[in-house]
């Protein structure tokens, strides 16, 4: 297994997690360029359920989650089979731990559908044969700052979604990450780094390397002395 100049294996899989609007896609591209890895993005355009989901959670939650499960499973399996290094802009683990659970808790997915989805997820993803990430980067931040970013990118189906939905999602992410134990976690705050700043990216790559090489370290939060202000 070769290592690049950042002491990160050339075939490492680094996956990102965080609520809508925290900057996963931007960090994915910048980090992939920095490491000379491939960038793997969530397919939003062409998703046959996404707009219907935002219009009617109850009718379309199960369909959307099944679609995402199939697409992310194929994506992660394909990345592993290439033998290349990848940065992935959303993890497969968020689907069951946050989105499907939220819709079930809110009455938008029946117990039958949720149990079917959860059972399939366990069989496909929690198998010892399914490739796990080397590091998960969890991006978090103040809810108001995140909603500013959601508004600035101007996706109508997101801007029309009630604040209560985003608040619930934000809180669920913070609870979920405390229980996550599939792989080591690098925790970033949106105001504590800048993808345009070389020193910020160096700290992130150093954190990834530390988590990969220190087998006793499962969690690391990067908090620069002088947080970056938007």
N, CA, C and O of each residue as an XYZ file, in Angstrom:
920
protein
N       0.841     -1.198      0.000
C       0.000      0.000      0.000
C       0.880      1.254      0.000
O       1.565      1.529      0.985
N       0.865      2.006     -1.088
C       1.678      3.217     -1.180
C       1.016      4.366     -0.425
O      -0.188      4.365     -0.172
N       1.855      5.354     -0.074
C       1.350      6.544      0.601
C       1.754      7.768     -0.192
O       2.832      7.804     -0.785
N       0.887      8.779     -0.206
C       1.228     10.015     -0.878
C       2.003     10.908      0.072
O       2.350     10.486      1.175
N       2.276     12.128     -0.340
C       3.123     13.003      0.460
C       2.454     13.436      1.760
O       3.102     14.050      2.609
N       1.178     13.129      1.929
C       0.474     13.460      3.165
C       0.439     12.266      4.120
O      -0.224     12.319      5.156
N       1.152     11.189      3.773
C       1.186      9.970      4.577
C      -0.195      9.329      4.706
O      -0.513      8.708      5.720
N      -0.994      9.488      3.680
C      -2.309      8.856      3.610
C      -2.262      7.810      2.502
O      -1.839      8.123      1.390
N      -2.686      6.575      2.775
C      -2.619      5.528      1.740
C      -3.295      5.954      0.444
O      -4.334      6.615      0.455
N      -2.687      5.564     -0.669
C      -3.200      5.968     -1.977
C      -4.567      5.386     -2.306
O      -5.258      5.879     -3.197
N      -4.959      4.334     -1.587
C      -6.276      3.730     -1.848
C      -7.259      3.988     -0.715
O      -8.232      3.251     -0.555
N      -7.010      5.031      0.072
C      -7.891      5.342      1.201
C      -9.261      5.833      0.720
O      -9.376      6.466     -0.329
N     -10.283      5.529      1.502
C     -11.619      6.059      1.264
C     -11.960      7.007      2.403
O     -12.057      6.599      3.560
N     -12.139      8.261      2.064
C     -12.507      9.291      3.036
C     -13.912      9.746      2.691
O     -14.161     10.206      1.576
N     -14.812      9.626      3.620
C     -16.200      9.991      3.355
C     -16.622     11.141      4.255
O     -16.159     11.241      5.391
N     -17.490     12.003      3.761
C     -17.946     13.166      4.506
C     -19.375     12.965      4.985
O     -20.160     12.241      4.372
N     -19.692     13.617      6.087
C     -21.048     13.576      6.632
C     -21.386     14.940      7.192
O     -20.512     15.661      7.673
N     -22.651     15.287      7.129
C     -23.100     16.566      7.658
C     -24.391     16.972      6.985
O     -24.688     16.539      5.872
N     -25.156     17.803      7.662
C     -26.455     18.204      7.148
C     -26.322     19.013      5.859
O     -25.234     19.467      5.508
N     -27.420     19.183      5.178
C     -27.456     19.959      3.935
C     -26.894     21.358      4.191
O     -27.251     22.008      5.174
N     -26.014     21.814      3.303
C     -25.535     23.182      3.370
C     -24.254     23.419      4.137
O     -23.825     24.566      4.256
N     -23.617     22.364      4.669
C     -22.394     22.586      5.448
C     -21.134     22.679      4.584
O     -20.062     23.003      5.095
N     -21.249     22.403      3.300
C     -20.087     22.529      2.423
C     -19.386     21.226      2.113
O     -18.178     21.215      1.876
N     -20.120     20.129      2.110
C     -19.502     18.831      1.835
C     -18.923     18.757      0.421
O     -17.816     18.258      0.222
N     -19.674     19.253     -0.549
C     -19.217     19.156     -1.941
C     -17.946     19.972     -2.173
O     -17.036     19.526     -2.873
N     -17.886     21.166     -1.585
C     -16.701     22.014     -1.746
C     -15.485     21.361     -1.124
O     -14.419     21.327     -1.738
N     -15.627     20.840      0.089
C     -14.496     20.181      0.741
C     -14.108     18.898      0.013
O     -12.926     18.566     -0.075
N     -15.086     18.184     -0.503
C     -14.786     16.960     -1.254
C     -13.872     17.256     -2.431
O     -12.859     16.582     -2.622
N     -14.225     18.259     -3.217
C     -13.412     18.606     -4.394
C     -12.027     19.090     -3.989
O     -11.029     18.667     -4.571
N     -11.956     19.975     -2.995
C     -10.677     20.538     -2.588
C      -9.774     19.471     -1.994
O      -8.582     19.423     -2.296
N     -10.337     18.613     -1.148
C      -9.541     17.563     -0.516
C      -9.075     16.531     -1.541
O      -7.938     16.063     -1.482
N      -9.951     16.179     -2.479
C      -9.561     15.236     -3.531
C      -8.418     15.811     -4.371
O      -7.474     15.096     -4.707
N      -8.501     17.096     -4.707
C      -7.424     17.738     -5.459
C      -6.127     17.763     -4.655
O      -5.046     17.530     -5.197
N      -6.244     18.046     -3.363
C      -5.062     18.119     -2.500
C      -4.354     16.779     -2.414
O      -3.124     16.724     -2.433
N      -5.115     15.700     -2.320
C      -4.540     14.359     -2.158
C      -4.298     13.648     -3.482
O      -3.737     12.553     -3.514
N      -4.723     14.273     -4.571
C      -4.679     13.625     -5.875
C      -5.537     12.361     -5.880
O      -5.160     11.338     -6.452
N      -6.698     12.453     -5.231
C      -7.681     11.381     -5.176
C      -8.804     11.685     -6.163
O      -8.875     12.773     -6.735
N      -9.667     10.709     -6.346
C     -10.894     10.907     -7.101
C     -11.962     11.492     -6.172
O     -12.000     11.174     -4.983
N     -12.818     12.339     -6.715
C     -13.938     12.888     -5.952
C     -15.213     12.176     -6.383
O     -15.472     12.007     -7.574
N     -16.004     11.761     -5.397
C     -17.255     11.064     -5.683
C     -18.402     11.863     -5.073
O     -18.443     12.078     -3.862
N     -19.334     12.303     -5.923
C     -20.394     13.192     -5.471
C     -21.758     12.507     -5.469
O     -22.043     11.625     -6.281
N     -22.587     12.947     -4.527
C     -23.966     12.488     -4.492
C     -24.682     12.969     -5.749
O     -24.527     14.120     -6.157
N     -25.460     12.089     -6.356
C     -26.190     12.442     -7.558
C     -27.526     13.072     -7.174
O     -28.458     12.379     -6.768
N     -27.604     14.391     -7.306
C     -28.850     15.103     -7.016
C     -29.663     15.251     -8.288
O     -30.850     14.928     -8.325
N     -29.008     15.745     -9.333
C     -29.685     15.866    -10.628
C     -29.988     14.468    -11.156
O     -29.125     13.590    -11.159
N     -31.198     14.281    -11.591
C     -31.584     12.981    -12.123
C     -32.202     12.061    -11.086
O     -32.666     10.971    -11.420
N     -32.213     12.490     -9.830
C     -32.870     11.688     -8.797
C     -34.381     11.726     -9.043
O     -34.970     12.807     -9.018
N     -35.021     10.584     -9.279
C     -36.429     10.598     -9.679
C     -37.410     10.868     -8.540
O     -38.610     11.009     -8.774
N     -36.901     10.943     -7.301
C     -37.801     11.088     -6.155
C     -37.605     12.378     -5.363
O     -38.455     12.723     -4.541
N     -36.517     13.092     -5.587
C     -36.132     14.158     -4.663
C     -37.165     15.282     -4.575
O     -37.551     15.681     -3.477
N     -37.609     15.789     -5.707
C     -38.572     16.891     -5.669
C     -39.906     16.432     -5.080
O     -40.532     17.171     -4.321
N     -40.338     15.236     -5.418
C     -41.571     14.698     -4.848
C     -41.439     14.551     -3.333
O     -42.387     14.805     -2.590
N     -40.256     14.138     -2.887
C     -40.000     13.964     -1.452
C     -40.181     15.277     -0.697
O     -40.835     15.307      0.345
N     -39.610     16.353     -1.213
C     -39.732     17.641     -0.531
C     -41.165     18.169     -0.560
O     -41.555     18.950      0.308
N     -41.948     17.750     -1.550
C     -43.347     18.177     -1.625
C     -44.240     17.365     -0.692
O     -45.231     17.876     -0.172
N     -43.882     16.095     -0.483
C     -44.741     15.211      0.312
C     -43.894     14.125      0.958
O     -43.712     13.049      0.387
N     -43.370     14.412      2.166
C     -42.497     13.463      2.864
C     -43.190     12.112      3.066
O     -42.580     11.056      2.894
N     -44.452     12.163      3.427
C     -45.154     10.930      3.791
C     -45.285      9.977      2.609
O     -45.155      8.763      2.765
N     -45.539     10.521      1.450
C     -45.757      9.678      0.275
C     -44.466      9.106     -0.296
O     -44.464      8.023     -0.881
N     -43.345      9.854     -0.120
C     -42.149      9.507     -0.879
C     -40.909      9.168     -0.051
O     -39.859      8.877     -0.622
N     -41.004      9.198      1.268
C     -39.817      8.938      2.095
C     -39.218      7.557      1.847
O     -38.007      7.424      1.672
N     -40.059      6.542      1.833
C     -39.556      5.178      1.649
C     -38.908      5.019      0.274
O     -37.843      4.414      0.155
N     -39.546      5.558     -0.756
C     -39.011      5.438     -2.113
C     -37.641      6.114     -2.216
O     -36.709      5.572     -2.809
N     -37.540      7.313     -1.625
C     -36.278      8.046     -1.698
C     -35.171      7.299     -0.980
O     -34.058      7.199     -1.499
N     -35.453      6.771      0.204
C     -34.421      6.070      0.965
C     -33.971      4.789      0.265
O     -32.786      4.457      0.291
N     -34.874      4.090     -0.342
C     -34.498      2.887     -1.086
C     -33.623      3.247     -2.283
O     -32.660      2.546     -2.592
N     -33.961      4.331     -2.942
C     -33.159      4.787     -4.081
C     -31.741      5.132     -3.633
O     -30.769      4.701     -4.252
N     -31.623      5.917     -2.548
C     -30.309      6.308     -2.049
C     -29.497      5.094     -1.593
O     -28.293      5.022     -1.841
N     -30.141      4.162     -0.939
C     -29.433      2.966     -0.473
C     -28.815      2.214     -1.647
O     -27.647      1.829     -1.594
N     -29.588      2.008     -2.693
C     -29.083      1.295     -3.866
C     -27.957      2.064     -4.545
O     -26.935      1.478     -4.902
N     -28.134      3.380     -4.728
C     -27.136      4.179     -5.427
C     -25.829      4.281     -4.634
O     -24.745      4.152     -5.202
N     -25.933      4.511     -3.321
C     -24.719      4.650     -2.513
C     -24.000      3.313     -2.351
O     -22.771      3.271     -2.302
N     -24.754      2.234     -2.269
C     -24.137      0.910     -2.190
C     -23.314      0.641     -3.446
O     -22.160      0.219     -3.359
N     -23.901      0.881     -4.601
C     -23.186      0.660     -5.865
C     -21.961      1.572     -5.958
O     -20.897      1.153     -6.414
N     -22.125      2.816     -5.522
C     -21.035      3.785     -5.592
C     -19.858      3.360     -4.730
O     -18.714      3.378     -5.186
N     -20.128      2.976     -3.482
C     -19.045      2.627     -2.576
C     -18.363      1.326     -2.990
O     -17.143      1.208     -2.870
N     -19.114      0.368     -3.466
C     -18.544     -0.884     -3.955
C     -17.659     -0.626     -5.169
O     -16.571     -1.192     -5.281
N     -18.122      0.223     -6.071
C     -17.347      0.540     -7.268
C     -16.043      1.250     -6.914
O     -15.002      0.957     -7.502
N     -16.090      2.181     -5.958
C     -14.879      2.885     -5.542
C     -13.848      1.918     -4.987
O     -12.663      2.015     -5.306
N     -14.292      0.996     -4.164
C     -13.383      0.023     -3.570
C     -12.739     -0.853     -4.638
O     -11.550     -1.164     -4.558
N     -13.518     -1.245     -5.628
C     -13.018     -2.156     -6.654
C     -11.988     -1.511     -7.566
O     -11.177     -2.219     -8.162
N     -11.995     -0.189     -7.693
C     -11.004      0.465     -8.553
C      -9.609      0.460     -7.930
O      -8.610      0.516     -8.646
N      -9.538      0.393     -6.596
C      -8.248      0.429     -5.925
C      -7.642      1.813     -5.815
O      -6.496      1.958     -5.388
N      -8.404      2.842     -6.200
C      -7.913      4.220     -6.139
C      -8.348      4.880     -4.829
O      -9.200      4.359     -4.110
N      -7.745      6.036     -4.535
C      -8.157      6.822     -3.381
C      -9.357      7.685     -3.735
O      -9.423      8.247     -4.828
N     -10.310      7.791     -2.809
C     -11.527      8.558     -3.055
C     -11.874      9.447     -1.871
O     -11.622      9.112     -0.713
N     -12.462     10.598     -2.202
C     -13.149     11.423     -1.218
C     -14.611     11.448     -1.649
O     -14.933     11.824     -2.776
N     -15.487     11.044     -0.739
C     -16.916     10.870     -1.032
C     -17.717     11.916     -0.275
O     -17.510     12.100      0.925
N     -18.626     12.603     -0.953
C     -19.258     13.776     -0.337
C     -20.442     13.467      0.576
O     -20.992     14.388      1.180
N     -20.845     12.224      0.695
C     -21.849     11.859      1.703
C     -21.720     10.374      2.007
O     -21.493      9.565      1.108
N     -21.865     10.024      3.279
C     -21.734      8.622      3.673
C     -23.058      7.885      3.541
O     -24.131      8.487      3.575
N     -22.961      6.590      3.392
C     -24.148      5.746      3.311
C     -24.799      5.578      4.681
O     -25.979      5.240      4.777
N     -24.026      5.817      5.736
C     -24.502      5.550      7.103
C     -25.522      6.583      7.597
O     -26.324      6.295      8.485
N     -25.483      7.774      7.021
C     -26.434      8.808      7.422
C     -27.863      8.446      7.044
O     -28.810      8.848      7.720
N     -28.017      7.692      5.972
C     -29.354      7.383      5.481
C     -30.184      6.655      6.527
O     -31.313      7.048      6.821
N     -29.614      5.588      7.088
C     -30.380      4.813      8.063
C     -30.396      5.484      9.428
O     -31.412      5.450     10.122
N     -29.282      6.093      9.821
C     -29.170      6.645     11.159
C     -29.889      7.963     11.351
O     -30.237      8.326     12.475
N     -30.116      8.687     10.256
C     -30.715     10.013     10.382
C     -31.977     10.139      9.535
O     -33.065     10.321     10.081
N     -31.853     10.045      8.221
C     -32.971     10.400      7.346
C     -34.146      9.426      7.449
O     -35.288      9.850      7.626
N     -33.873      8.134      7.340
C     -34.967      7.170      7.441
C     -35.575      7.193      8.837
O     -36.795      7.133      8.985
N     -34.727      7.281      9.862
C     -35.218      7.302     11.242
C     -36.061      8.554     11.500
O     -37.086      8.482     12.178
N     -35.639      9.684     10.971
C     -36.390     10.920     11.156
C     -37.780     10.814     10.539
O     -38.766     11.230     11.147
N     -37.857     10.263      9.344
C     -39.148     10.163      8.686
C     -40.056      9.154      9.384
O     -41.272      9.342      9.441
N     -39.466      8.088      9.914
C     -40.271      7.138     10.689
C     -40.783      7.788     11.971
O     -41.965      7.680     12.300
N     -39.888      8.463     12.693
C     -40.278      9.119     13.942
C     -41.353     10.171     13.722
O     -42.209     10.379     14.582
N     -41.312     10.836     12.571
C     -42.279     11.898     12.280
C     -43.558     11.387     11.627
O     -44.415     12.175     11.229
N     -43.683     10.076     11.518
C     -44.897      9.498     10.963
C     -44.981      9.515      9.461
O     -46.051      9.305      8.890
N     -43.846      9.766      8.807
C     -43.840      9.833      7.338
C     -43.415      8.531      6.677
O     -43.406      8.426      5.451
N     -43.059      7.528      7.496
C     -42.735      6.205      6.984
C     -43.369      5.186      7.931
O     -43.228      5.294      9.149
N     -44.051      4.220      7.383
C     -44.725      3.232      8.218
C     -43.697      2.321      8.882
O     -42.557      2.222      8.428
N     -44.108      1.663      9.951
C     -43.232      0.696     10.615
C     -42.833     -0.414      9.650
O     -41.681     -0.847      9.653
N     -43.750     -0.874      8.839
C     -43.451     -1.931      7.872
C     -42.368     -1.494      6.899
O     -41.409     -2.227      6.658
N     -42.521     -0.298      6.339
C     -41.528      0.194      5.385
C     -40.185      0.439      6.063
O     -39.138      0.105      5.508
N     -40.211      1.025      7.268
C     -38.963      1.304      7.980
C     -38.236      0.013      8.321
O     -37.019     -0.066      8.154
N     -38.953     -1.000      8.796
C     -38.323     -2.281      9.127
C     -37.738     -2.945      7.885
O     -36.656     -3.530      7.934
N     -38.457     -2.848      6.780
C     -37.944     -3.418      5.519
C     -36.661     -2.716      5.094
O     -35.676     -3.360      4.733
N     -36.687     -1.385      5.142
C     -35.503     -0.611      4.778
C     -34.331     -0.924      5.706
O     -33.215     -1.160      5.243
N     -34.582     -0.924      7.004
C     -33.523     -1.150      7.986
C     -32.920     -2.546      7.826
O     -31.704     -2.709      7.921
N     -33.748     -3.533      7.590
C     -33.272     -4.901      7.399
C     -32.381     -5.009      6.166
O     -31.347     -5.677      6.192
N     -32.786     -4.355      5.100
C     -31.989     -4.379      3.874
C     -30.660     -3.661      4.076
O     -29.624     -4.127      3.603
N     -30.687     -2.532      4.773
C     -29.457     -1.803      5.077
C     -28.490     -2.678      5.875
O     -27.303     -2.735      5.552
N     -28.972     -3.345      6.891
C     -28.124     -4.201      7.714
C     -27.490     -5.309      6.875
O     -26.303     -5.600      7.023
N     -28.274     -5.922      6.001
C     -27.768     -7.021      5.184
C     -26.732     -6.551      4.167
O     -25.758     -7.253      3.897
N     -26.946     -5.358      3.603
C     -26.059     -4.869      2.550
C     -24.822     -4.161      3.096
O     -23.707     -4.412      2.638
N     -25.017     -3.290      4.062
C     -23.966     -2.355      4.457
C     -23.191     -2.804      5.690
O     -21.981     -2.592      5.766
N     -23.862     -3.414      6.649
C     -23.187     -3.798      7.881
C     -22.539     -5.169      7.786
O     -22.081     -5.708      8.793
N     -22.496     -5.723      6.617
C     -21.773     -6.971      6.369
C     -20.272     -6.738      6.497
O     -19.789     -5.670      6.122
N     -19.519     -7.715      7.020
C     -18.054     -7.566      7.103
C     -17.391     -7.481      5.736
O     -16.225     -7.101      5.637
N     -18.111     -7.826      4.697
C     -17.547     -7.797      3.344
C     -17.723     -6.447      2.659
O     -17.135     -6.200      1.606
N     -18.529     -5.578      3.251
C     -18.755     -4.263      2.646
C     -17.614     -3.325      3.029
O     -17.299     -3.211      4.214
N     -16.979     -2.643      2.057
C     -15.823     -1.791      2.364
C     -16.193     -0.584      3.213
O     -17.087      0.183      2.855
N     -15.513     -0.418      4.323
C     -15.772      0.711      5.220
C     -14.808      1.849      4.930
O     -13.711      1.608      4.427
N     -15.191      3.080      5.232
C     -14.269      4.220      5.047
C     -13.087      4.126      6.004
O     -13.184      3.519      7.071
N     -11.970      4.732      5.610
C     -10.816      4.824      6.514
C     -11.032      5.931      7.537
O     -10.620      5.811      8.691
N     -11.682      7.013      7.106
C     -11.994      8.139      7.992
C     -13.312      8.754      7.535
O     -13.563      8.881      6.336
N     -14.144      9.130      8.486
C     -15.338      9.913      8.193
C     -15.093     11.336      8.693
O     -14.767     11.542      9.862
N     -15.250     12.308      7.808
C     -15.139     13.718      8.197
C     -16.545     14.244      8.466
O     -17.383     14.305      7.566
N     -16.786     14.621      9.711
C     -18.084     15.147     10.116
C     -18.001     16.668     10.169
O     -17.212     17.231     10.929
N     -18.820     17.326      9.356
C     -18.839     18.790      9.297
C     -20.083     19.293     10.023
O     -21.202     18.862      9.742
N     -19.866     20.214     10.961
C     -20.949     20.725     11.785
C     -20.844     22.246     11.832
O     -19.867     22.826     11.360
N     -21.850     22.876     12.399
C     -21.811     24.331     12.550
C     -23.098     24.847     13.150
O     -24.047     24.092     13.365
N     -23.122     26.126     13.415
C     -24.314     26.783     13.936
C     -25.450     26.684     12.914
O     -25.230     26.876     11.718
N     -26.658     26.385     13.384
C     -27.783     26.172     12.478
C     -28.065     27.390     11.613
O     -28.320     27.240     10.418
N     -28.027     28.591     12.178
C     -28.313     29.792     11.395
C     -27.288     29.978     10.277
O     -27.643     30.381      9.169
N     -26.025     29.687     10.564
C     -24.985     29.796      9.536
C     -25.226     28.776      8.417
O     -25.035     29.067      7.237
N     -25.646     27.589      8.815
C     -25.927     26.557      7.815
C     -27.104     26.955      6.940
O     -27.065     26.773      5.724
N     -28.155     27.502      7.556
C     -29.331     27.907      6.782
C     -29.023     29.068      5.841
O     -29.637     29.188      4.781
N     -28.074     29.923      6.222
C     -27.614     30.976      5.302
C     -27.032     30.346      4.046
O     -27.273     30.816      2.934
N     -26.271     29.287      4.232
C     -25.663     28.606      3.084
C     -26.722     27.911      2.236
O     -26.648     27.927      1.008
N     -27.700     27.303      2.888
C     -28.793     26.658      2.152
C     -29.518     27.693      1.291
O     -29.826     27.439      0.127
N     -29.789     28.867      1.880
C     -30.473     29.922      1.136
C     -29.651     30.458     -0.010
O     -30.191     30.771     -1.071
N     -28.343     30.567      0.191
C     -27.489     31.174     -0.832
C     -27.345     30.297     -2.066
O     -27.088     30.807     -3.157
N     -27.506     28.978     -1.912
C     -27.376     28.145     -3.113
C     -28.683     28.041     -3.883
O     -28.691     27.579     -5.024
N     -29.800     28.466     -3.271
C     -31.018     28.759     -4.008
C     -31.790     27.606     -4.591
O     -32.512     27.795     -5.570
N     -31.669     26.409     -4.029
C     -32.489     25.307     -4.516
C     -33.903     25.475     -3.951
O     -34.103     25.448     -2.737
N     -34.865     25.647     -4.834
C     -36.224     25.992     -4.410
C     -36.798     24.961     -3.451
O     -37.444     25.317     -2.465
N     -36.563     23.679     -3.737
C     -37.152     22.637     -2.890
C     -36.571     22.678     -1.480
O     -37.204     22.189     -0.544
N     -35.367     23.257     -1.305
C     -34.772     23.389      0.022
C     -35.209     24.681      0.710
O     -35.518     24.680      1.902
N     -35.234     25.783     -0.044
C     -35.578     27.073      0.564
C     -37.030     27.120      1.015
O     -37.372     27.898      1.906
N     -37.890     26.300      0.416
C     -39.300     26.276      0.801
C     -39.573     25.316      1.963
O     -40.692     25.250      2.472
N     -38.550     24.581      2.374
C     -38.719     23.625      3.474
C     -38.733     24.357      4.812
O     -37.879     25.215      5.033
N     -39.663     24.057      5.708
C     -39.762     24.765      6.992
C     -38.497     24.636      7.841
O     -37.789     23.630      7.790
N     -38.235     25.688      8.623
C     -37.072     25.699      9.511
C     -37.106     24.512     10.484
O     -36.059     23.967     10.837
N     -38.302     24.116     10.912
C     -38.421     23.018     11.876
C     -37.772     21.740     11.339
O     -37.184     20.973     12.101
N     -37.878     21.515     10.032
C     -37.246     20.339      9.427
C     -35.735     20.408      9.578
O     -35.100     19.426      9.962
N     -35.154     21.575      9.276
C     -33.701     21.732      9.350
C     -33.206     21.652     10.795
O     -32.135     21.107     11.059
N     -33.989     22.194     11.723
C     -33.608     22.135     13.141
C     -33.584     20.690     13.626
O     -32.654     20.272     14.317
N     -34.603     19.939     13.263
C     -34.665     18.533     13.641
C     -33.483     17.772     13.051
O     -32.840     16.978     13.738
N     -33.202     18.019     11.777
C     -32.095     17.348     11.103
C     -30.760     17.680     11.764
O     -29.927     16.798     11.974
N     -30.564     18.944     12.087
C     -29.332     19.415     12.728
C     -29.114     18.710     14.069
O     -28.007     18.263     14.366
N     -30.161     18.615     14.864
C     -30.052     17.967     16.172
C     -29.800     16.470     16.032
O     -29.057     15.881     16.816
N     -30.419     15.866     15.035
C     -30.217     14.436     14.830
C     -28.778     14.132     14.418
O     -28.214     13.124     14.847
N     -28.185     14.979     13.602
C     -26.783     14.769     13.232
C     -25.884     14.801     14.459
O     -24.978     13.979     14.597
N     -26.138     15.752     15.343
C     -25.297     15.878     16.527
C     -25.438     14.678     17.460
O     -24.475     14.296     18.125
N     -26.607     14.093     17.512
C     -26.804     12.884     18.321
C     -26.191     11.668     17.626
O     -25.564     10.824     18.265
N     -26.382     11.595     16.317
C     -25.897     10.443     15.542
C     -24.394     10.289     15.612
O     -23.889      9.180     15.783
N     -23.672     11.394     15.482
C     -22.211     11.295     15.421
C     -21.634     10.797     16.740
O     -20.564     10.190     16.756
N     -22.325     11.043     17.834
C     -21.843     10.575     19.131
C     -21.892      9.058     19.249
O     -21.169      8.469     20.052
N     -22.751      8.421     18.442
C     -22.889      6.967     18.480
C     -22.133      6.271     17.336
O     -22.017      5.046     17.319
N     -21.630      7.050     16.399
C     -21.023      6.459     15.198
C     -19.694      5.795     15.543
O     -18.822      6.422     16.144
N     -19.539      4.521     15.164
C     -18.309      3.798     15.495
C     -17.809      2.898     14.364
O     -17.020      1.983     14.597
N     -18.269      3.161     13.145
C     -17.859      2.332     12.012
C     -16.402      2.564     11.653
O     -15.698      1.630     11.268
N     -15.942      3.812     11.776
C     -14.560      4.176     11.442
C     -14.191      5.425     12.238
O     -15.070      6.037     12.843
N     -12.916      5.822     12.257
C     -12.518      7.046     12.969
C     -13.187      8.286     12.390
O     -13.503      8.336     11.201
N     -13.403      9.299     13.256
C     -14.119     10.518     12.881
C     -13.219     11.735     13.055
O     -12.619     11.934     14.111
N     -13.134     12.550     11.997
C     -12.495     13.860     12.060
C     -13.608     14.895     12.079
O     -14.383     14.981     11.127
N     -13.702     15.683     13.148
C     -14.806     16.621     13.364
C     -14.346     18.028     12.993
O     -13.368     18.534     13.543
N     -15.058     18.653     12.059
C     -14.757     20.011     11.624
C     -15.953     20.923     11.860
O     -17.098     20.511     11.674
N     -15.690     22.159     12.270
C     -16.721     23.180     12.338
C     -16.601     24.044     11.091
O     -15.492     24.318     10.633
N     -17.735     24.478     10.537
C     -17.696     25.223      9.281
C     -16.944     26.542      9.397
O     -16.476     27.074      8.391
N     -16.821     27.082     10.620
C     -16.107     28.339     10.797
C     -14.663     28.143     11.259
O     -13.974     29.108     11.588
N     -14.218     26.903     11.281
C     -12.873     26.604     11.776
C     -11.898     26.209     10.666
O     -10.762     25.825     10.945
N     -12.338     26.303      9.406
C     -11.428     25.999      8.301
C     -11.923     26.732      7.058
O     -13.057     27.208      7.007
N     -11.052     26.810      6.063
C     -11.368     27.474      4.808
C     -10.712     26.678      3.696
O      -9.491     26.522      3.681
N     -11.511     26.170      2.762
C     -10.959     25.362      1.668
C      -9.988     26.137      0.790
O      -9.191     25.535      0.070
N     -10.045     27.476      0.840
C      -9.138     28.297      0.027
C      -7.813     28.549      0.726
O      -6.899     29.134      0.144
N      -7.709     28.107      1.977
C      -6.533     28.386      2.783
C      -5.662     27.137      2.890
O      -6.128     26.095      3.351
N      -4.402     27.236      2.466
C      -3.502     26.082      2.449
C      -3.262     25.525      3.843
O      -3.169     24.310      4.021
N      -3.161     26.406      4.829
C      -2.923     25.941      6.197
C      -4.125     25.146      6.722
O      -3.955     24.153      7.429
N      -5.328     25.585      6.375
C      -6.521     24.844      6.783
C      -6.506     23.442      6.187
O      -6.774     22.465      6.886
N      -6.198     23.344      4.914
C      -6.179     22.034      4.259
C      -5.058     21.152      4.816
O      -5.205     19.933      4.908
N      -3.942     21.779      5.185
C      -2.845     21.005      5.769
C      -3.270     20.411      7.100
O      -2.943     19.263      7.399
N      -4.003     21.188      7.910
C      -4.490     20.675      9.194
C      -5.469     19.514      8.998
O      -5.458     18.542      9.754
N      -6.306     19.632      7.981
C      -7.272     18.570      7.714
C      -6.561     17.294      7.273
O      -6.863     16.211      7.776
N      -5.619     17.413      6.337
C      -4.910     16.216      5.875
C      -4.064     15.607      6.987
O      -3.925     14.386      7.066
N      -3.505     16.442      7.837
C      -2.729     15.925      8.973
C      -3.634     15.180      9.945
O      -3.250     14.148     10.496
N      -4.846     15.712     10.154
C      -5.801     15.035     11.025
C      -6.222     13.682     10.479
O      -6.338     12.712     11.227
N      -6.453     13.619      9.162
C      -6.800     12.346      8.525
C      -5.675     11.344      8.720
O      -5.910     10.199      9.109
N      -4.456     11.780      8.449
C      -3.292     10.904      8.590
C      -3.141     10.393     10.016
O      -2.853      9.217     10.239
N      -3.339     11.288     10.974
C      -3.216     10.887     12.383
C      -4.238      9.821     12.749
O      -3.913      8.860     13.447
N      -5.467      9.984     12.285
C      -6.504      9.004     12.587
C      -6.222      7.653     11.930
O      -6.488      6.606     12.520
N      -5.689      7.676     10.724
C      -5.400      6.425     10.020
C      -4.251      5.668     10.679
O      -4.291      4.442     10.783
N      -3.235      6.389     11.122
C      -2.026      5.730     11.623
C      -2.033      5.472     13.122
O      -1.265      4.643     13.610
N      -2.883      6.168     13.853
C      -2.976      5.933     15.296
C      -4.214      5.089     15.567
O      -5.323      5.619     15.647
N      -4.036      3.809     15.705
C      -5.165      2.886     15.836
C      -5.908      3.051     17.159
O      -7.020      2.544     17.308
N      -5.315      3.744     18.108
C      -5.991      3.983     19.384
C      -6.829      5.263     19.371
O      -7.517      5.574     20.343
N      -6.763      5.995     18.266
C      -7.482      7.268     18.155
C      -8.687      7.091     17.249
O      -8.540      6.755     16.074
N      -9.883      7.317     17.790
C     -11.111      7.133     17.015
C     -11.854      8.431     16.735
O     -12.803      8.449     15.951
N     -11.424      9.525     17.377
C     -12.123     10.800     17.215
C     -11.121     11.935     17.387
O     -10.295     11.929     18.299
N     -11.218     12.912     16.482
C     -10.337     14.069     16.543
C     -11.111     15.287     16.060
O     -11.676     15.282     14.967
N     -11.132     16.334     16.884
C     -11.797     17.569     16.486
C     -10.745     18.633     16.227
O      -9.901     18.907     17.080
N     -10.801     19.233     15.039
C      -9.864     20.287     14.686
C     -10.487     21.646     14.994
O     -11.508     22.024     14.419
N      -9.865     22.355     15.891
C     -10.336     23.699     16.287
C      -9.171     24.663     16.239
O      -8.490     24.842     17.248
N      -8.915     25.295     15.092
C      -7.803     26.231     14.979
C      -7.889     27.359     16.008
O      -8.974     27.721     16.464
N      -6.742     27.898     16.359
C      -6.681     28.972     17.347
C      -7.462     30.177     16.866
O      -8.131     30.838     17.660
N      -7.387     30.469     15.581
C      -8.091     31.625     15.003
C      -9.110     31.127     13.998
O      -8.812     31.034     12.808
N     -10.329     30.801     14.468
C     -11.348     30.288     13.547
C     -11.592     31.238     12.372
O     -11.536     32.461     12.503
N     -11.861     30.631     11.239
C     -12.149     31.409     10.033
C     -13.566     31.958     10.126
O     -14.506     31.215     10.408
N     -13.721     33.243      9.893
C     -15.033     33.880      9.937
C     -15.554     34.116      8.527
O     -14.798     34.500      7.635
N     -16.818     33.892      8.334
C     -17.399     34.120      7.005
C     -17.695     35.589      6.811
O     -18.188     35.985      5.755
